Amino acid sequence: MTNQPVTIGASAKANSDYGLQLNRWFLKPIGVWPSFPSTTRFEKIVSITLNVICYSSIILTTIPCLVRMFLEDESIYLKLKSLGPVSHWIVSGANYTTLLLRSKDIRQCMEHMEADWQTVTREKDQWVMLKNAKFGRYVAASCAIFMQSGIMCFIFVAAMDTVEIQIGNETRILHVLPCAVYKKLINVDESPTNEIMLFLQAWCTMIANSSTVGMFSLAAVLAAHACGQLNVVMVWITEFVNEPKKTDGPNSIGVIVERHLRTLNFIGYIENLMNRIYFLEIFRCTMDICILGYYILSEWADQNVQSLITYIMIYISIGFNVFLICYIGEILTEQSKKVGEVVYMTNWYYLPDKTILDLILIIARSGVVVQITAGKMVHMSVYTFGDVVKTGFAYLNLLRQMT
């Protein structure tokens, strides 16, 4: 990272900004960053303008490609070659819309994070939270690098490829578009229409990538903050039981229970915000694994090394992203269960009976499984990642038999 990490003792606003800085960089350029009471009227106008530009770009890019897929009489392979980019634009556009519609929920999560930072009074707790915030930033940056490098490499390689066409007595050298368009709607055999359409597809891909990266990075940062809060709760429980006379630690079970329930509510906010987006991403990633596998096998048969390398890069980025959202659900579930385990592993048997009963309630609440789901149907876990990969390969085998 180019910026210096936040130090211990910094303000709650600075600590919160440290965790959300990358999210702001990803979401502001596409107009998805939520409005706060401090947001100026000019900033709101700029965001609306960016929304119009992004939607217009996605629509103008996707429609000519969709029309060609439905109206052109061509092979299944050529239709599948167009399906990959088109599905990426459409699903990313749906995620973009979801992020806009959930702007208030995103703001609520961010305000919740800042409020948590304001309650931190000890350096030990601040270190725990900063450690998790730093992890969230690294995951967000990794997601951006994998996503942008993989897909933009494909766009760049396709743009560098040229083809010669003969029109009458004139020979034209044109760029190969990443996704073919319906020529009766837009004649890309002429210049500068060819260059304009190429730029539009690259621009739309950047918007789609930014919305996807923004969504993944936001999920990573929010989950990292929730894990930090659960770790703070576990530290408090250990100190409360083993060091009850410590003056700077929690002096009542009520404080611990309140922080624990507040963190569980925050995880509930994450679930409410992300479950629809996760459902779309699970569907998109399953389809991408199938289609990209088909592309790789086809290019391998044709010995097209250049295209093969770009498809493998995209495949790796897709695999990393779907593993990321599954791992986020897994780690939140495991950390929630771990609170009860920490309570049990302390010297609780030396405490008064009333306090033991209070700790039993914490164990019972931790036993209720906390889940991040995709559309309230699929539990996000490492097992789900395996299921997505297996389903993608099953569809690939079916597609190979059909073609």
C-alpha positions as CSV (number, residue, x, y, z in Angstrom):
1,M,0.0,0.0,0.0
2,T,1.1,3.5,-0.7
3,N,-0.5,5.0,2.3
4,Q,0.8,4.7,5.8
5,P,-1.2,2.5,8.2
6,V,-3.2,4.2,11.0
7,T,-1.3,4.3,14.3
8,I,-2.6,3.5,17.7
9,G,-4.4,6.4,19.3
10,A,-5.7,7.9,16.1
11,S,-9.2,9.2,15.9
12,A,-12.2,6.9,15.3
13,K,-12.8,8.6,12.0
14,A,-9.2,8.0,10.8
15,N,-9.3,4.3,11.9
16,S,-12.7,3.8,10.1
17,D,-11.3,5.5,7.0
18,Y,-8.3,3.3,7.1
19,G,-10.5,0.2,6.7
20,L,-12.8,1.7,4.1
21,Q,-10.2,3.7,2.0
22,L,-9.9,1.1,-0.8
23,N,-13.7,0.7,-1.0
24,R,-14.0,4.4,-1.5
25,W,-11.4,4.3,-4.3
26,F,-13.3,1.5,-6.0
27,L,-16.9,2.7,-5.6
28,K,-16.6,6.5,-5.9
29,P,-15.5,6.5,-9.6
30,I,-18.6,4.6,-10.6
31,G,-21.0,6.7,-8.4
32,V,-21.9,3.9,-6.0
33,W,-20.3,5.4,-2.8
34,P,-23.3,6.1,-0.5
35,S,-24.2,9.6,0.5
36,F,-23.6,10.8,4.0
37,P,-25.0,13.9,5.8
38,S,-21.7,15.6,5.1
39,T,-22.0,14.9,1.3
40,T,-22.3,18.2,-0.6
41,R,-24.8,18.9,-3.3
42,F,-22.1,19.0,-6.0
43,E,-20.9,15.5,-5.0
44,K,-24.5,14.1,-5.3
45,I,-24.8,15.6,-8.8
46,V,-21.5,14.1,-9.8
47,S,-22.6,10.7,-8.5
48,I,-25.9,10.9,-10.4
49,T,-24.0,11.8,-13.6
50,L,-21.7,8.9,-13.1
51,N,-24.7,6.6,-12.7
52,V,-26.2,7.8,-16.0
53,I,-22.8,7.3,-17.8
54,C,-22.3,3.8,-16.4
55,Y,-25.8,2.6,-17.2
56,S,-25.6,4.2,-20.7
57,S,-22.3,2.5,-21.4
58,I,-23.6,-0.9,-20.3
59,I,-26.8,-0.7,-22.3
60,L,-25.1,0.6,-25.5
61,T,-22.4,-2.1,-25.3
62,T,-24.6,-5.1,-24.4
63,I,-27.6,-4.6,-26.8
64,P,-25.7,-5.0,-30.1
65,C,-24.0,-8.1,-28.8
66,L,-27.3,-9.6,-27.5
67,V,-29.0,-8.9,-30.8
68,R,-26.3,-10.7,-32.7
69,M,-26.5,-13.7,-30.4
70,F,-30.2,-14.1,-31.1
71,L,-30.5,-13.1,-34.8
72,E,-27.3,-14.3,-36.4
73,D,-27.3,-17.8,-37.7
74,E,-23.9,-19.1,-36.5
75,S,-22.4,-22.0,-34.6
76,I,-22.8,-22.7,-31.0
77,Y,-19.1,-22.0,-30.4
78,L,-19.4,-18.4,-31.7
79,K,-22.5,-17.8,-29.6
80,L,-20.7,-19.1,-26.6
81,K,-17.8,-16.8,-27.4
82,S,-20.2,-13.9,-27.1
83,L,-22.0,-15.2,-24.0
84,G,-19.0,-14.8,-21.7
85,P,-18.5,-11.0,-22.1
86,V,-22.3,-10.4,-22.3
87,S,-23.0,-12.3,-19.1
88,H,-20.2,-10.4,-17.3
89,W,-21.7,-7.1,-18.3
90,I,-25.3,-8.0,-17.5
91,V,-24.6,-9.6,-14.1
92,S,-22.2,-6.8,-13.1
93,G,-24.9,-4.3,-14.1
94,A,-27.4,-6.1,-11.9
95,N,-24.8,-6.0,-9.0
96,Y,-24.3,-2.3,-9.8
97,T,-28.1,-1.7,-9.4
98,T,-28.2,-3.7,-6.2
99,L,-25.4,-1.6,-4.7
100,L,-27.3,1.6,-5.6
101,L,-30.5,0.3,-4.2
102,R,-28.7,-0.8,-1.0
103,S,-27.0,2.5,-0.5
104,K,-28.7,3.1,2.8
105,D,-27.7,-0.3,4.1
106,I,-24.1,0.2,3.0
107,R,-24.1,3.6,4.8
108,Q,-25.6,1.9,7.9
109,C,-22.8,-0.7,8.0
110,M,-20.1,2.1,7.6
111,E,-21.7,4.2,10.4
112,H,-21.8,1.0,12.5
113,M,-18.1,0.5,12.0
114,E,-17.2,4.1,12.9
115,A,-19.4,3.8,16.1
116,D,-17.4,0.6,17.0
117,W,-14.1,2.5,16.6
118,Q,-15.4,5.3,18.8
119,T,-16.0,2.9,21.7
120,V,-12.4,1.6,21.7
121,T,-10.6,2.8,24.8
122,R,-7.7,0.4,25.1
123,E,-4.7,0.0,22.9
124,K,-5.0,-3.8,23.1
125,D,-8.5,-3.7,21.6
126,Q,-7.4,-1.2,19.0
127,W,-4.5,-3.5,17.9
128,V,-6.9,-6.4,17.4
129,M,-9.2,-4.3,15.3
130,L,-6.4,-2.7,13.2
131,K,-5.0,-6.2,12.5
132,N,-8.3,-7.3,11.1
133,A,-8.8,-4.0,9.2
134,K,-5.4,-4.5,7.6
135,F,-6.3,-8.1,6.6
136,G,-9.5,-6.7,5.0
137,R,-7.5,-4.2,3.0
138,Y,-5.1,-6.8,1.7
139,V,-8.0,-9.0,0.6
140,A,-9.7,-6.1,-1.1
141,A,-6.5,-5.2,-3.0
142,S,-5.9,-8.8,-4.0
143,C,-9.5,-9.0,-5.4
144,A,-8.9,-5.9,-7.5
145,I,-5.6,-7.1,-8.8
146,F,-6.9,-10.5,-9.8
147,M,-10.1,-9.2,-11.3
148,Q,-8.8,-6.3,-13.3
149,S,-5.6,-8.0,-14.5
150,G,-7.4,-11.1,-15.7
151,I,-10.2,-9.6,-17.6
152,M,-8.5,-6.4,-18.8
153,C,-5.7,-8.6,-20.2
154,F,-8.2,-10.4,-22.3
155,I,-9.6,-7.1,-23.6
156,F,-6.1,-5.8,-24.3
157,V,-5.0,-8.9,-26.2
158,A,-8.2,-8.9,-28.3
159,A,-7.8,-5.2,-29.1
160,M,-4.2,-5.7,-30.3
161,D,-5.4,-8.4,-32.7
162,T,-6.3,-7.1,-36.2
163,V,-7.9,-8.5,-39.3
164,E,-7.9,-7.5,-43.0
165,I,-11.2,-7.3,-44.8
166,Q,-11.8,-6.5,-48.5
167,I,-14.6,-4.1,-49.3
168,G,-14.7,-3.5,-53.1
169,N,-11.3,-2.3,-54.1
170,E,-10.4,-1.2,-50.6
171,T,-8.5,-3.2,-48.0
172,R,-9.2,-2.3,-44.4
173,I,-7.3,-3.2,-41.3
174,L,-9.7,-3.4,-38.3
175,H,-9.4,-4.3,-34.7
176,V,-11.0,-7.6,-33.5
177,L,-13.7,-6.8,-31.0
178,P,-13.7,-8.7,-27.7
179,C,-17.4,-9.4,-28.3
180,A,-18.8,-9.4,-31.8
181,V,-21.7,-7.1,-32.5
182,Y,-24.7,-7.1,-34.9
183,K,-23.3,-5.4,-38.0
184,K,-26.7,-4.5,-39.4
185,L,-27.2,-2.4,-36.2
186,I,-23.7,-1.0,-35.9
187,N,-21.4,-1.3,-38.9
188,V,-18.0,-2.0,-37.2
189,D,-16.3,-2.6,-40.6
190,E,-15.8,1.1,-40.9
191,S,-13.5,3.5,-39.1
192,P,-13.9,5.2,-36.6
193,T,-17.0,3.0,-35.7
194,N,-14.7,0.1,-35.1
195,E,-12.4,2.0,-32.7
196,I,-15.4,3.6,-30.9
197,M,-17.0,0.2,-30.3
198,L,-13.7,-1.2,-29.1
199,F,-13.3,1.6,-26.7
200,L,-16.9,1.3,-25.5
201,Q,-16.5,-2.4,-24.8
202,A,-13.3,-1.8,-22.9
203,W,-14.9,1.0,-20.9
204,C,-18.0,-1.1,-20.1
205,T,-15.7,-3.9,-19.0
206,M,-13.9,-1.5,-16.6
207,I,-17.2,-0.4,-15.1
208,A,-18.3,-4.0,-14.7
209,N,-15.0,-4.9,-13.1
210,S,-15.2,-2.0,-10.8
211,S,-18.7,-2.8,-9.6
212,T,-17.7,-6.5,-9.0
213,V,-14.5,-5.5,-7.2
214,G,-16.3,-2.9,-5.1
215,M,-18.8,-5.5,-4.0
216,F,-16.2,-8.2,-3.2
217,S,-13.9,-5.7,-1.4
218,L,-16.8,-4.3,0.6
219,A,-17.8,-7.8,1.7
220,A,-14.2,-8.5,2.7
221,V,-13.8,-5.3,4.7
222,L,-17.1,-5.7,6.5
223,A,-16.4,-9.3,7.4
224,A,-12.9,-8.4,8.6
225,H,-14.4,-5.8,10.9
226,A,-17.0,-8.3,12.3
227,C,-14.2,-10.8,13.0
228,G,-12.2,-8.0,14.8
229,Q,-15.2,-7.3,17.0
230,L,-15.6,-11.0,17.8
231,N,-11.9,-11.2,18.7
232,V,-12.3,-8.2,21.0
233,V,-15.3,-10.0,22.7
234,M,-13.1,-13.1,23.2
235,V,-10.3,-11.0,24.7
236,W,-12.8,-9.4,27.1
237,I,-14.3,-12.8,28.1
238,T,-10.8,-14.2,28.9
239,E,-9.9,-11.2,31.0
240,F,-13.2,-11.1,32.8
241,V,-12.9,-14.7,33.9
242,N,-9.2,-15.1,34.5
243,E,-8.4,-11.5,35.6
244,P,-11.6,-10.2,37.2
245,K,-9.7,-7.5,39.2
246,K,-8.1,-5.9,36.2
247,T,-9.2,-2.2,36.2
248,D,-9.0,-1.4,32.5
249,G,-10.9,-4.5,31.3
250,P,-14.7,-5.1,31.2
251,N,-16.0,-5.1,34.8
252,S,-19.4,-6.6,34.1
253,I,-20.9,-9.4,32.0
254,G,-23.4,-7.0,30.6
255,V,-20.8,-5.0,28.7
256,I,-19.5,-8.2,27.1
257,V,-23.0,-9.4,26.2
258,E,-23.9,-6.0,24.7
259,R,-20.8,-6.0,22.5
260,H,-21.4,-9.6,21.5
261,L,-25.0,-9.0,20.4
262,R,-24.0,-5.8,18.6
263,T,-21.5,-7.7,16.6
264,L,-24.0,-10.4,15.7
265,N,-26.4,-7.7,14.6
266,F,-23.7,-6.3,12.4
267,I,-23.2,-9.7,10.8
268,G,-27.0,-9.7,10.2
269,Y,-26.6,-6.4,8.3
270,I,-23.9,-8.0,6.2
271,E,-26.2,-10.9,5.4
272,N,-29.1,-8.6,4.5
273,L,-26.8,-6.5,2.3
274,M,-25.0,-9.2,0.4
275,N,-27.2,-12.3,0.1
276,R,-28.8,-11.2,-3.2
277,I,-25.4,-10.2,-4.7
278,Y,-23.9,-13.5,-3.6
279,F,-26.7,-15.4,-5.3
280,L,-26.0,-13.6,-8.6
281,E,-22.3,-14.2,-8.2
282,I,-22.7,-17.9,-7.5
283,F,-24.8,-18.2,-10.6
284,R,-22.3,-16.1,-12.7
285,C,-19.2,-18.0,-11.4
286,T,-20.8,-21.4,-12.0
287,M,-21.6,-20.4,-15.6
288,D,-18.2,-18.8,-16.1
289,I,-16.4,-21.9,-14.9
290,C,-18.3,-23.9,-17.5
291,I,-17.8,-21.4,-20.4
292,L,-14.2,-20.6,-19.6
293,G,-13.4,-24.3,-19.4
294,Y,-15.0,-24.7,-22.9
295,Y,-12.9,-21.8,-24.2
296,I,-9.7,-23.3,-22.8
297,L,-10.4,-26.7,-24.3
298,S,-11.2,-25.2,-27.7
299,E,-8.1,-23.0,-27.7
300,W,-5.9,-25.9,-26.6
301,A,-7.2,-27.9,-29.5
302,D,-6.4,-25.0,-31.9
303,Q,-3.0,-24.4,-30.2
304,N,-3.8,-20.7,-29.7
305,V,-1.3,-20.0,-26.9
306,Q,-2.1,-16.3,-26.6
307,S,-5.9,-16.8,-26.1
308,L,-5.2,-19.8,-23.9
309,I,-3.1,-17.8,-21.4
310,T,-5.7,-15.0,-21.2
311,Y,-8.5,-17.4,-20.5
312,I,-6.5,-19.2,-17.8
313,M,-5.9,-15.8,-16.2
314,I,-9.6,-15.0,-16.2
315,Y,-10.3,-18.5,-14.8
316,I,-7.9,-18.0,-11.9
317,S,-9.5,-14.6,-11.1
318,I,-13.0,-16.1,-11.2
319,G,-11.9,-19.0,-8.9
320,F,-10.2,-16.6,-6.5
321,N,-13.3,-14.4,-6.3
322,V,-15.8,-17.2,-5.7
323,F,-13.4,-18.7,-3.1
324,L,-13.3,-15.3,-1.4
325,I,-17.0,-14.9,-0.9
326,C,-17.3,-18.5,0.3
327,Y,-14.4,-18.1,2.7
328,I,-15.9,-14.9,4.1
329,G,-19.1,-16.9,5.1
330,E,-17.0,-19.7,6.5
331,I,-14.8,-17.5,8.7
332,L,-17.7,-15.6,10.1
333,T,-19.5,-18.8,11.1
334,E,-16.3,-20.2,12.7
335,Q,-15.5,-17.1,14.6
336,S,-19.0,-16.9,15.9
337,K,-18.8,-20.4,17.2
338,K,-15.4,-19.8,18.7
339,V,-16.8,-17.3,21.2
340,G,-18.6,-20.1,23.0
341,E,-15.5,-22.3,22.9
342,V,-13.4,-19.5,24.5
343,V,-15.9,-19.2,27.3
344,Y,-15.7,-22.9,28.0
345,M,-11.9,-22.9,28.0
346,T,-11.6,-20.2,30.7
347,N,-11.6,-20.9,34.4
348,W,-15.3,-20.4,34.7
349,Y,-15.7,-23.0,37.4
350,Y,-14.1,-20.6,39.9
351,L,-16.8,-18.0,39.4
352,P,-20.0,-17.5,41.4
353,D,-23.1,-19.5,40.3
354,K,-24.9,-16.4,38.9
355,T,-21.9,-15.5,36.7
356,I,-21.6,-19.1,35.5
357,L,-25.3,-18.9,34.4
358,D,-24.6,-15.7,32.5
359,L,-21.7,-17.4,30.7
360,I,-23.9,-20.3,29.8
361,L,-26.2,-17.9,28.0
362,I,-23.2,-16.7,25.9
363,I,-22.3,-20.3,25.0
364,A,-25.9,-21.0,24.1
365,R,-26.1,-17.9,21.8
366,S,-22.8,-18.8,20.2
367,G,-24.2,-22.3,19.4
368,V,-26.8,-20.7,17.1
369,V,-25.1,-20.9,13.7
370,V,-24.4,-17.6,12.1
371,Q,-24.6,-17.9,8.3
372,I,-23.9,-15.7,5.3
373,T,-26.1,-17.0,2.5
374,A,-26.6,-16.6,-1.2
375,G,-30.2,-15.6,-1.7
376,K,-31.2,-17.1,1.7
377,M,-30.8,-20.5,0.2
378,V,-27.1,-21.5,0.0
379,H,-24.8,-21.3,3.0
380,M,-21.5,-19.6,1.9
381,S,-18.7,-21.9,3.0
382,V,-15.7,-23.7,1.6
383,Y,-17.9,-26.6,0.9
384,T,-20.0,-24.3,-1.3
385,F,-16.9,-23.4,-3.2
386,G,-16.3,-27.0,-4.0
387,D,-19.9,-27.5,-5.0
388,V,-19.7,-24.5,-7.4
389,V,-16.6,-25.9,-9.0
390,K,-18.1,-29.4,-9.4
391,T,-21.3,-28.0,-10.8
392,G,-19.4,-25.8,-13.3
393,F,-17.4,-28.9,-14.5
394,A,-20.6,-30.9,-14.7
395,Y,-22.2,-28.3,-17.0
396,L,-18.9,-28.3,-19.0
397,N,-19.2,-32.0,-19.6
398,L,-22.8,-31.6,-20.6
399,L,-21.9,-28.7,-23.0
400,R,-19.1,-30.8,-24.6
401,Q,-21.5,-33.6,-25.3
402,M,-24.1,-31.2,-26.8
403,T,-21.5,-29.6,-29.1
